[in-house]
Amino acid sequence: MSAMGNVLAAGVIGVGYLGRFHAQKYARMPGVRLGGVADLNPERARRVAEELGVAAVADFQALLSEVDLVSVVTPTQSHAAVVEACLLAGVHVMVEKPMTVTLEEARTLIELAERQQRVLQVGHIKRFHPTVRALQASGLLGEPRFIECHRLAPFKNRALDVDVVLDLMIHDVDLILHFVRSRVVDVEAVGAEVVTGRVDIAHARLKFANGCIAHVAASRLAHEARRQTRIFQTDAMIELDFSEQTVMVRRRGPGEMVLDGVRLPAIVESRLPVPRNDPLEEELRSFVGAVRGEHPPEVSGSDGYAALEVVTAIRREIDAFTRDIRV
């Protein structure tokens, strides 16, 4: 553990594409000292360690006596075992999404974190995206009645250990749950395996207890990136563009307008100010703040479980859809 007063010692387990960024952020964060990195690939661990002037180990267990907190950025299938070992060692954990493969694994980790009195935060980074932050700060988000999400991306040779639902769609599922604050009562979904041997394209329809409906589309085989969410309320339509980092609001205004000879209530269009930020840096700063006891984790283990519960239902529906097609 850290012996440098209020300075917290951080470690990163898994320093591939994303894990390297975690290590860089900790190395530059005030009040935090990067204590080391771990990766099963010794050469990859060595490169990142040399870049940041820290120790590298192949076995993550060797880090745990030296750090107060860790980011777990390993393949999803290993999350349960790695996070469990970290919590048992008394280390606070920020685990990348999805938190685990199964709901049983997720429940086990949540209960263990509570027993150990350690922070367990899940890496749903879109909560920290500037567009989401701007919407929350505006006070415009009321009671959504319909939400439409598109998260389409060109093929990349990353995160192929999971399907597109766990890779991409889960981002929007977490945000929808965060926005709606109601229980999902029905799930319909379809999907298709195209090139990776796992589902690469998926569409889902979620119905909530309060009557809200959400439609979510995800693809990792798109020609170009599209990351947009539209929220429809009784008083406004709000459009978040994650790529352009804009928030457009359309709502009824004073007076009338004429469309094709028809008088209608006027629609006023405006853009919210969207201050630029670094979502990963903000996410990790929030995690460190939670470890210091300044506030609860913004994305708790229970939040991670809720998103995983919905995407598990989506994947189950897609499996049934796929079996029906093959029969």
Residue pairs with C-beta under 8 A, 6 or more apart in sequence:
1 9
1 65
1 66
1 67
1 68
1 90
2 8
2 9
2 33
2 35
2 67
2 68
4 33
6 31
7 31
7 32
7 33
8 31
8 32
8 33
8 68
8 69
8 288
8 291
8 292
9 32
9 33
9 34
9 35
9 66
9 67
9 68
9 69
10 26
10 29
10 32
10 33
10 34
10 35
10 67
10 68
10 69
10 70
10 71
10 288
11 34
11 35
11 36
11 37
11 38
11 60
11 63
11 64
11 66
11 67
11 69
11 70
11 71
11 91
12 19
12 22
12 23
12 26
12 34
12 37
12 38
12 48
12 70
12 71
12 73
13 19
13 37
13 38
13 39
13 60
13 63
13 70
13 71
13 72
13 73
13 74
13 82
13 86
14 38
14 39
14 72
14 73
14 74
14 75
15 22
15 23
15 37
15 38
15 39
15 44
15 45
15 48
15 73
16 39
16 41
16 44
16 73
17 158
18 73
18 96
19 37
19 39
19 48
19 71
19 73
19 74
20 48
21 280
22 71
22 73
22 280
22 284
23 34
23 37
23 48
23 52
23 54
24 52
25 280
25 281
25 284
26 32
26 34
26 71
26 284
27 34
27 52
27 53
27 54
29 281
29 284
29 285
29 288
31 288
32 288
34 52
34 54
35 54
35 55
35 63
35 66
35 67
36 49
36 54
36 55
36 56
36 57
36 63
36 66
36 67
37 45
37 48
37 49
37 52
37 54
37 55
37 56
37 57
37 63
38 45
38 56
38 57
38 58
38 59
38 60
38 62
38 63
39 45
39 48
39 56
39 58
40 58
42 56
42 58
45 56
45 57
45 58
46 56
48 56
49 55
49 56
50 56
57 63
60 70
60 82
60 85
60 86
61 85
61 89
63 70
64 70
64 85
64 86
64 89
64 91
65 89
67 91
68 91
68 92
68 291
69 91
69 92
69 93
69 94
69 119
69 287
69 288
69 291
70 86
70 91
70 92
70 93
70 94
71 93
71 94
71 95
71 96
71 123
71 284
72 79
72 82
72 83
72 86
72 93
72 94
72 95
72 96
73 96
74 82
75 161
76 98
76 100
76 101
76 161
76 162
76 166
77 101
77 161
79 95
79 96
79 98
79 99
79 100
79 101
79 105
80 100
80 101
80 102
80 105
80 108
80 109
83 93
83 95
83 99
83 100
83 109
83 120
84 108
84 109
84 112
86 93
87 93
87 109
87 112
87 113
87 116
87 118
87 120
88 112
88 116
90 116
90 118
91 118
92 118
92 119
92 120
92 287
92 290
92 291
93 113
93 118
93 119
93 120
93 121
94 119
94 121
94 122
94 123
94 283
94 284
94 287
95 109
95 120
95 121
95 122
95 123
95 304
96 122
96 123
97 122
97 123
97 124
97 125
97 170
97 171
97 174
97 304
97 307
98 162
98 166
98 170
98 304
98 307
98 308
98 311
99 106
99 109
99 122
99 301
99 304
99 305
99 308
100 106
100 109
100 308
102 312
103 305
103 308
103 309
103 312
106 301
106 304
106 305
106 308
107 305
109 120
109 301
110 120
110 301
110 302
110 305
113 119
113 120
113 301
119 287
119 290
119 291
119 297
120 297
120 300
120 301
121 286
121 287
121 290
121 297
121 298
121 299
121 300
121 301
122 299
122 300
122 301
122 303
122 304
122 307
123 283
123 299
124 170
124 171
124 174
124 175
124 299
124 303
124 304
124 307
125 171
125 279
125 280
125 283
126 132
126 171
126 172
126 174
126 175
126 242
126 279
127 174
127 175
127 178
127 283
127 298
127 299
128 277
128 279
128 280
128 282
128 283
128 286
128 298
129 242
129 245
129 279
130 245
130 274
130 275
130 276
130 277
130 279
131 240
131 241
131 242
131 245
131 246
131 247
131 274
132 175
132 240
133 275
133 277
134 247
134 272
134 273
134 274
134 275
135 141
135 238
135 240
135 247
135 272
138 247
138 249
138 272
140 236
140 238
140 249
140 272
141 179
141 231
141 233
141 238
142 233
142 234
142 235
142 236
143 210
143 212
143 233
143 234
144 179
144 180
144 212
144 231
144 232
144 233
145 211
145 212
145 213
145 232
145 233
145 234
146 212
146 213
146 214
146 215
146 231
146 232
147 176
147 179
147 180
147 212
147 213
147 214
147 215
147 229
147 230
147 231
147 232
148 214
148 215
148 229
148 230
148 232
149 172
149 175
149 176
149 214
149 215
149 216
149 217
149 228
149 229
149 230
150 217
150 218
150 226
150 227
150 228
150 229
151 168
151 169
151 171
151 172
151 216
151 217
151 218
151 219
151 226
151 227
152 217
152 218
152 219
152 222
152 224
152 225
152 226
152 227
153 168
153 219
153 220
153 222
153 225
153 227
154 220
154 221
154 222
154 223
154 224
154 225
155 195
155 220
155 221
156 220
159 167
160 196
160 198
162 198
163 191
163 198
163 199
163 200
163 202
163 315
164 191
164 198
164 199
164 200
164 201
164 202
164 218
164 219
164 220
165 191
165 199
165 202
165 204
165 218
165 311
165 314
165 315
165 318
166 311
166 315
167 218
167 220
168 218
168 219
168 220
169 202
169 204
169 216
169 218
169 311
169 314
170 307
170 308
170 311
172 216
172 218
172 229
173 206
173 216
173 307
173 310
173 311
173 314
174 299
174 303
174 306
174 307
175 229
176 206
176 214
176 216
177 184
177 303
177 306
177 307
177 310
178 303
179 231
180 208
180 210
180 212
180 214
182 208
182 209
182 210
182 212
183 208
183 209
184 206
184 207
184 208
184 209
184 310
184 313
185 207
185 208
185 209
186 206
186 207
187 204
187 205
187 206
187 207
187 310
187 313
187 314
187 317
188 204
188 205
188 317
189 202
189 203
189 204
189 205
189 313
189 314
189 315
189 317
189 318
189 321
190 202
190 203
190 317
190 318
190 321
191 199
191 200
191 201
191 202
191 203
191 318
191 321
191 322
192 199
192 200
192 201
192 202
192 322
193 199
193 200
193 322
194 200
194 201
194 221
195 221
196 220
199 315
199 318
200 219
200 220
200 221
201 218
201 219
201 220
201 221
202 217
202 218
202 219
202 314
202 318
203 215
203 216
203 217
203 218
204 215
204 216
204 217
204 314
204 317
205 213
205 214
205 215
205 216
206 213
206 214
206 215
206 216
206 310
207 213
208 214
225 243
226 243
227 241
227 242
227 243
228 239
228 240
228 241
228 242
228 243
229 239
229 240
229 242
230 237
230 238
230 239
230 240
231 237
231 238
231 239
231 240
235 251
235 252
236 249
236 250
236 251
237 249
237 250
237 251
238 247
238 248
238 249
238 250
239 246
239 247
239 248
239 249
239 250
240 246
240 247
241 247
241 248
245 274
245 276
246 271
246 274
247 271
247 272
247 274
248 269
248 270
248 271
248 272
249 269
249 270
249 271
249 272
250 267
250 268
250 269
251 267
251 268
252 265
252 266
252 267
252 268
253 265
253 266
253 267
253 268
254 266
255 265
255 266
256 263
256 264
256 265
256 266
257 263
257 264
257 265
257 266
257 267
258 264
283 298
286 295
286 297
286 298
287 297
289 295
290 296
290 297
290 298
